[in-house]
Amino acid sequence: MSREQSLEEIEKRAWGSGPADASKLVETVHRLRRKPVGALGVEDLRVLIGQRVGVATLVPLALEVLERDPLAEGDFYPGDLLAAVLRQVPAEYWVANPAERERLVGVARSVDPGDLEDDEKLREEITRFGR
């Protein structure tokens, strides 16, 4: 995979533009699928992974970001990328990719629970995954 390629190129499946009556989220996902994966930002990764789009390609990129900054923030709150990865990546992905699961465990263990005092649910998910 080249970071210069888009998800459409990597997956060899062009979605094109969203339908005329598409929601903003659907339009965004369609647009992001045409963007080079190396140019995707934290919010882009959060949106796509949150919609379970391009998971096999994007989780390794998200883990790179999270290893540098476990509470990397898209448009919502500190840790929203981590929340998307924990909540939206299917369990089957982690079974098929144990090395990446271990990377996520390392990220989860690096989070100071005190940094998440306003988000008890995320704190519990991180604790559970980091065991």
KEDOVEX-472325 format. One line per field, with one value per atom (N, C-alpha, C): residue in three letters; x, y, z; atom name. Coordinates in steps of 0.05 Angstrom, whole numbers, plus 5000, padded with zeros to 4 digits. Layout:
BEGIN
residu c(ALA	...)
x c(X	...)
y c(Y	...)
z c(Z	...)
atome c(CA	...)
REM end
This chain:
BEGIN
residu c(MET	MET	MET	SER	SER	SER	ARG	ARG	ARG	GLU	GLU	GLU	GLN	GLN	GLN	SER	SER	SER	LEU	LEU	LEU	GLU	GLU	GLU	GLU	GLU	GLU	ILE	ILE	ILE	GLU	GLU	GLU	LYS	LYS	LYS	ARG	ARG	ARG	ALA	ALA	ALA	TRP	TRP	TRP	GLY	GLY	GLY	SER	SER	SER	GLY	GLY	GLY	PRO	PRO	PRO	ALA	ALA	ALA	ASP	ASP	ASP	ALA	ALA	ALA	SER	SER	SER	LYS	LYS	LYS	LEU	LEU	LEU	VAL	VAL	VAL	GLU	GLU	GLU	THR	THR	THR	VAL	VAL	VAL	HIS	HIS	HIS	ARG	ARG	ARG	LEU	LEU	LEU	ARG	ARG	ARG	ARG	ARG	ARG	LYS	LYS	LYS	PRO	PRO	PRO	VAL	VAL	VAL	GLY	GLY	GLY	ALA	ALA	ALA	LEU	LEU	LEU	GLY	GLY	GLY	VAL	VAL	VAL	GLU	GLU	GLU	ASP	ASP	ASP	LEU	LEU	LEU	ARG	ARG	ARG	VAL	VAL	VAL	LEU	LEU	LEU	ILE	ILE	ILE	GLY	GLY	GLY	GLN	GLN	GLN	ARG	ARG	ARG	VAL	VAL	VAL	GLY	GLY	GLY	VAL	VAL	VAL	ALA	ALA	ALA	THR	THR	THR	LEU	LEU	LEU	VAL	VAL	VAL	PRO	PRO	PRO	LEU	LEU	LEU	ALA	ALA	ALA	LEU	LEU	LEU	GLU	GLU	GLU	VAL	VAL	VAL	LEU	LEU	LEU	GLU	GLU	GLU	ARG	ARG	ARG	ASP	ASP	ASP	PRO	PRO	PRO	LEU	LEU	LEU	ALA	ALA	ALA	GLU	GLU	GLU	GLY	GLY	GLY	ASP	ASP	ASP	PHE	PHE	PHE	TYR	TYR	TYR	PRO	PRO	PRO	GLY	GLY	GLY	ASP	ASP	ASP	LEU	LEU	LEU	LEU	LEU	LEU	ALA	ALA	ALA	ALA	ALA	ALA	VAL	VAL	VAL	LEU	LEU	LEU	ARG	ARG	ARG	GLN	GLN	GLN	VAL	VAL	VAL	PRO	PRO	PRO	ALA	ALA	ALA	GLU	GLU	GLU	TYR	TYR	TYR	TRP	TRP	TRP	VAL	VAL	VAL	ALA	ALA	ALA	ASN	ASN	ASN	PRO	PRO	PRO	ALA	ALA	ALA	GLU	GLU	GLU	ARG	ARG	ARG	GLU	GLU	GLU	ARG	ARG	ARG	LEU	LEU	LEU	VAL	VAL	VAL	GLY	GLY	GLY	VAL	VAL	VAL	ALA	ALA	ALA	ARG	ARG	ARG	SER	SER	SER	VAL	VAL	VAL	ASP	ASP	ASP	PRO	PRO	PRO	GLY	GLY	GLY	ASP	ASP	ASP	LEU	LEU	LEU	GLU	GLU	GLU	ASP	ASP	ASP	ASP	ASP	ASP	GLU	GLU	GLU	LYS	LYS	LYS	LEU	LEU	LEU	ARG	ARG	ARG	GLU	GLU	GLU	GLU	GLU	GLU	ILE	ILE	ILE	THR	THR	THR	ARG	ARG	ARG	PHE	PHE	PHE	GLY	GLY	GLY	ARG	ARG	ARG)
x c(5017	5000	5018	5011	5024	5007	5019	5004	4994	5004	4995	4969	4961	4936	4912	4889	4864	4853	4833	4820	4808	4797	4785	4806	4830	4852	4862	4865	4875	4855	4830	4809	4799	4808	4799	4768	4756	4727	4720	4712	4705	4676	4672	4645	4634	4653	4644	4632	4617	4604	4580	4573	4549	4524	4502	4476	4469	4452	4444	4432	4417	4403	4419	4445	4462	4465	4467	4473	4501	4507	4534	4555	4547	4565	4571	4551	4555	4572	4566	4583	4612	4616	4643	4658	4644	4657	4664	4647	4652	4676	4678	4700	4726	4725	4750	4760	4743	4752	4769	4767	4783	4809	4812	4836	4859	4884	4906	4906	4910	4909	4930	4953	4974	4967	4946	4938	4914	4904	4882	4890	4875	4880	4866	4869	4856	4826	4814	4785	4776	4792	4785	4786	4806	4809	4785	4779	4757	4730	4725	4700	4699	4720	4720	4719	4736	4735	4709	4699	4673	4650	4654	4634	4642	4664	4675	4682	4693	4701	4732	4742	4771	4786	4773	4785	4813	4815	4840	4863	4857	4878	4883	4861	4864	4872	4865	4873	4903	4920	4949	4957	4944	4950	4940	4917	4906	4924	4934	4952	4977	4988	5011	5006	4982	4975	4971	4957	4951	4976	4996	5021	5036	5033	5045	5029	5003	4984	4959	4958	4935	4908	4909	4884	4881	4892	4890	4860	4857	4830	4822	4799	4787	4771	4746	4729	4713	4713	4695	4708	4727	4738	4764	4781	4806	4800	4813	4809	4787	4776	4754	4764	4789	4799	4802	4813	4816	4788	4768	4741	4731	4735	4726	4739	4765	4779	4769	4766	4757	4728	4711	4683	4674	4688	4678	4694	4718	4734	4723	4714	4702	4722	4712	4729	4744	4732	4745	4771	4771	4795	4818	4813	4834	4843	4825	4832	4851	4845	4861	4887	4889	4913	4923	4933	4941	4963	4981	5002	4991	4971	4958	4942	4930	4915	4934	4958	4977	4986	4988	4995	4973	4947	4925	4925	4932	4934	4955	4977	4998	4988	4973	4962	4943	4925	4906	4920	4941	4956	4970	4976	4991	4973	4947	4928	4926	4929	4924	4894	4882	4853	4844	4862	4855	4850	4861	4857	4830	4815	4788	4766	4770	4750	4723	4720	4694	4681	4696	4685	4689	4671	4673	4671	4653	4650	4675	4689	4714	4735	4736	4755	4752	4727	4721	4729	4724	4731	4762	4776	4805	4816	4805	4814	4810	4786	4779	4797	4802	4818	4847	4856	4884	4892	4874	4880	4895)
y c(4976	5000	5025	5043	5069	5090	5106	5127	5149	5147	5166	5157	5132	5122	5128	5129	5132	5105	5104	5079	5067	5084	5074	5059	5070	5058	5032	5033	5010	4987	4993	4972	4965	4981	4977	4977	4996	4999	5029	5040	5068	5072	5089	5095	5120	5136	5161	5180	5199	5219	5206	5217	5207	5213	5201	5207	5236	5246	5275	5282	5264	5270	5260	5255	5244	5264	5252	5268	5279	5298	5309	5287	5269	5247	5229	5222	5205	5219	5245	5260	5261	5264	5265	5239	5217	5190	5186	5192	5189	5206	5230	5248	5238	5229	5219	5193	5177	5153	5159	5184	5192	5207	5212	5227	5207	5215	5197	5190	5165	5157	5170	5177	5190	5219	5230	5257	5259	5236	5236	5245	5264	5274	5258	5266	5252	5251	5273	5274	5256	5256	5239	5209	5202	5174	5167	5186	5181	5177	5193	5191	5164	5158	5133	5108	5107	5084	5082	5106	5106	5095	5097	5086	5058	5047	5021	5020	5041	5043	5042	5023	5021	5012	4997	4990	4976	4957	4942	4961	4981	5000	5022	5031	5055	5049	5026	5020	5023	5012	5015	5045	5061	5090	5103	5095	5106	5099	5074	5065	5082	5089	5107	5133	5144	5169	5165	5144	5139	5132	5119	5114	5139	5159	5186	5202	5200	5216	5199	5184	5167	5182	5207	5222	5242	5233	5250	5257	5282	5293	5301	5291	5301	5326	5326	5350	5350	5327	5325	5329	5312	5313	5297	5303	5288	5258	5242	5213	5203	5221	5212	5192	5194	5174	5147	5147	5123	5110	5127	5117	5103	5115	5103	5076	5075	5049	5028	5035	5016	5007	5025	5019	5008	5016	5010	4988	4983	4962	4935	4919	4893	4875	4859	4840	4821	4814	4796	4809	4835	4848	4843	4846	4843	4814	4795	4766	4761	4773	4768	4784	4804	4822	4825	4803	4804	4824	4828	4848	4876	4882	4908	4910	4888	4888	4894	4883	4888	4917	4929	4957	4974	4966	4981	4977	4953	4948	4967	4969	4988	5016	5025	5052	5054	5035	5036	5038	5023	5023	5049	5064	5089	5112	5108	5130	5133	5157	5163	5166	5149	5151	5178	5192	5219	5239	5233	5250	5247	5227	5221	5224	5241	5242	5250	5263	5271	5250	5228	5208	5180	5174	5149	5125	5126	5104	5098	5118	5114	5104	5114	5105	5075	5066	5038	5021	5030	5015	5013	5034	5034	5014	5016	4998	4968	4963	4936	4926	4942	4934	4931	4948	4948	4925	4908	4886	4864)
z c(5000	5000	5000	4983	4982	4996	5012	5026	5006	4982	4961	4949	4954	4943	4961	4949	4964	4971	4989	4995	4970	4953	4928	4911	4910	4894	4908	4934	4949	4947	4951	4951	4923	4904	4876	4874	4889	4889	4891	4869	4868	4877	4896	4905	4890	4881	4868	4888	4878	4895	4908	4931	4945	4929	4936	4923	4927	4909	4910	4937	4949	4974	4998	4995	5016	5040	5063	5087	5085	5102	5103	5110	5128	5135	5111	5096	5073	5052	5047	5029	5038	5064	5075	5071	5076	5073	5044	5026	4997	4989	4999	4992	5004	5029	5042	5029	5018	5004	4979	4969	4946	4953	4979	4989	4994	4987	4994	5024	5030	5058	5075	5063	5077	5084	5072	5077	5096	5105	5123	5151	5162	5189	5210	5235	5258	5254	5247	5243	5220	5199	5176	5184	5198	5208	5227	5244	5263	5248	5228	5213	5198	5184	5167	5185	5205	5223	5238	5246	5259	5242	5216	5197	5187	5198	5191	5161	5151	5123	5122	5106	5103	5127	5144	5170	5166	5149	5145	5138	5123	5114	5135	5148	5165	5194	5204	5232	5237	5220	5224	5224	5208	5207	5233	5242	5267	5291	5290	5312	5313	5289	5289	5303	5298	5310	5340	5348	5376	5392	5380	5394	5401	5384	5389	5409	5407	5423	5428	5450	5455	5456	5463	5464	5441	5418	5393	5389	5382	5381	5353	5344	5319	5325	5316	5320	5346	5361	5383	5411	5418	5445	5445	5465	5467	5470	5453	5454	5435	5418	5401	5380	5371	5352	5366	5390	5406	5411	5417	5422	5396	5373	5348	5343	5348	5344	5364	5389	5409	5403	5395	5392	5365	5344	5317	5302	5310	5296	5306	5287	5295	5309	5327	5342	5323	5301	5281	5271	5269	5259	5279	5304	5325	5326	5322	5321	5297	5275	5250	5251	5268	5269	5298	5310	5338	5344	5326	5331	5333	5317	5319	5344	5352	5378	5401	5400	5421	5421	5397	5396	5409	5404	5417	5447	5456	5485	5497	5483	5493	5494	5474	5474	5498	5502	5524	5551	5554	5579	5584	5563	5566	5574	5572	5579	5609	5619	5647	5651	5667	5671	5682	5695	5705	5683	5659	5636	5624	5634	5622	5643	5663	5685	5675	5652	5642	5625	5618	5600	5613	5631	5646	5628	5608	5590	5575	5564	5549	5568	5593	5612	5618	5620	5625	5601	5577	5552	5550	5556	5555	5575	5599	5620	5613	5602	5595	5572	5552	5529	5537	5556	5564	5583	5590	5608	5594)
atome c(N	CA	C	N	CA	C	N	CA	C	N	CA	C	N	CA	C	N	CA	C	N	CA	C	N	CA	C	N	CA	C	N	CA	C	N	CA	C	N	CA	C	N	CA	C	N	CA	C	N	CA	C	N	CA	C	N	CA	C	N	CA	C	N	CA	C	N	CA	C	N	CA	C	N	CA	C	N	CA	C	N	CA	C	N	CA	C	N	CA	C	N	CA	C	N	CA	C	N	CA	C	N	CA	C	N	CA	C	N	CA	C	N	CA	C	N	CA	C	N	CA	C	N	CA	C	N	CA	C	N	CA	C	N	CA	C	N	CA	C	N	CA	C	N	CA	C	N	CA	C	N	CA	C	N	CA	C	N	CA	C	N	CA	C	N	CA	C	N	CA	C	N	CA	C	N	CA	C	N	CA	C	N	CA	C	N	CA	C	N	CA	C	N	CA	C	N	CA	C	N	CA	C	N	CA	C	N	CA	C	N	CA	C	N	CA	C	N	CA	C	N	CA	C	N	CA	C	N	CA	C	N	CA	C	N	CA	C	N	CA	C	N	CA	C	N	CA	C	N	CA	C	N	CA	C	N	CA	C	N	CA	C	N	CA	C	N	CA	C	N	CA	C	N	CA	C	N	CA	C	N	CA	C	N	CA	C	N	CA	C	N	CA	C	N	CA	C	N	CA	C	N	CA	C	N	CA	C	N	CA	C	N	CA	C	N	CA	C	N	CA	C	N	CA	C	N	CA	C	N	CA	C	N	CA	C	N	CA	C	N	CA	C	N	CA	C	N	CA	C	N	CA	C	N	CA	C	N	CA	C	N	CA	C	N	CA	C	N	CA	C	N	CA	C	N	CA	C	N	CA	C	N	CA	C	N	CA	C	N	CA	C	N	CA	C	N	CA	C	N	CA	C	N	CA	C	N	CA	C	N	CA	C	N	CA	C	N	CA	C	N	CA	C	N	CA	C	N	CA	C	N	CA	C	N	CA	C	N	CA	C	N	CA	C	N	CA	C	N	CA	C	N	CA	C	N	CA	C)
REM end
